[in-house]
Amino acid sequence: MQLSDMFLSGSQVAVVGETTPGASQLAANYTIDGGSATMNAISALSGNSPINGTVFFQSPPLASGEHMLVIDVTNTGPDRD
């Protein structure tokens, strides 16, 4: 499931959010400016409480300016839909 292209201005980007409990791994590919995709996976989370502030992706330093980030979610698992 590809999310919308996101345009940003700066020299680095991080994708931060909430991880909900579930037995499945969360995985996504992150692409900046049409370059090679970087895959990142978040392990299964047991328990009943979500975790805020999970860093799903952080880019390396970028040239200051306009950039495009594309996120392609590759796995959420049936218990995290």
C-alpha positions as CSV (number, residue, x, y, z in Angstrom):
1,M,0.0,0.0,0.0
2,Q,1.8,3.1,-1.2
3,L,1.0,6.3,0.8
4,S,0.9,9.6,-1.0
5,D,4.1,11.3,-2.1
6,M,5.2,13.7,0.6
7,F,7.1,16.8,-0.3
8,L,9.4,18.4,2.3
9,S,12.0,21.0,2.7
10,G,15.1,20.5,4.9
11,S,18.2,18.5,5.3
12,Q,16.9,15.3,7.0
13,V,13.5,13.6,7.5
14,A,12.2,11.1,10.1
15,V,9.0,9.2,10.1
16,V,7.7,8.8,13.7
17,G,4.5,7.4,14.9
18,E,2.6,5.0,17.2
19,T,3.2,1.3,17.2
20,T,0.1,-0.7,18.1
21,P,0.2,-4.2,19.7
22,G,0.1,-7.1,17.3
23,A,1.9,-10.4,16.4
24,S,2.9,-9.2,12.9
25,Q,5.9,-7.3,11.8
26,L,5.4,-3.9,10.3
27,A,7.5,-3.2,7.2
28,A,7.8,-0.5,4.7
29,N,10.1,0.8,1.9
30,Y,11.2,4.5,2.1
31,T,12.4,6.3,-1.0
32,I,13.8,9.8,-1.1
33,D,14.0,11.8,-4.3
34,G,13.6,8.6,-6.5
35,G,16.7,6.9,-5.1
36,S,17.1,3.4,-3.9
37,A,14.5,2.2,-1.4
38,T,15.4,1.6,2.2
39,M,13.4,-1.2,3.9
40,N,12.7,-0.9,7.6
41,A,10.8,-3.3,9.7
42,I,9.4,-3.0,13.2
43,S,9.1,-6.2,15.2
44,A,5.9,-7.6,16.7
45,L,4.7,-5.8,19.9
46,S,3.1,-7.8,22.7
47,G,1.0,-6.3,25.4
48,N,-2.0,-4.1,25.4
49,S,-0.6,-0.6,25.1
50,P,0.6,1.2,22.0
51,I,4.1,2.8,22.0
52,N,4.2,6.5,20.9
53,G,7.3,8.0,19.4
54,T,8.4,4.9,17.4
55,V,11.0,5.9,14.8
56,F,10.0,4.0,11.6
57,F,12.6,5.7,9.4
58,Q,15.3,8.3,9.6
59,S,17.2,9.5,6.5
60,P,20.8,10.2,6.3
61,P,21.8,13.9,6.0
62,L,20.4,15.4,2.8
63,A,21.4,18.4,0.8
64,S,19.4,21.3,2.2
65,G,16.4,22.0,0.0
66,E,13.2,20.4,-1.4
67,H,12.8,16.6,-1.3
68,M,10.2,14.0,-2.0
69,L,9.6,11.0,0.3
70,V,7.6,8.0,-0.8
71,I,6.5,5.3,1.7
72,D,5.4,1.9,0.5
73,V,4.0,-0.2,3.3
74,T,4.8,-3.9,2.5
75,N,3.5,-5.7,5.6
76,T,1.1,-4.9,8.4
77,G,-0.2,-8.4,9.1
78,P,-3.8,-9.4,9.6
79,D,-3.9,-8.3,13.2
80,R,-2.8,-4.7,12.5
81,D,-5.0,-3.8,9.5
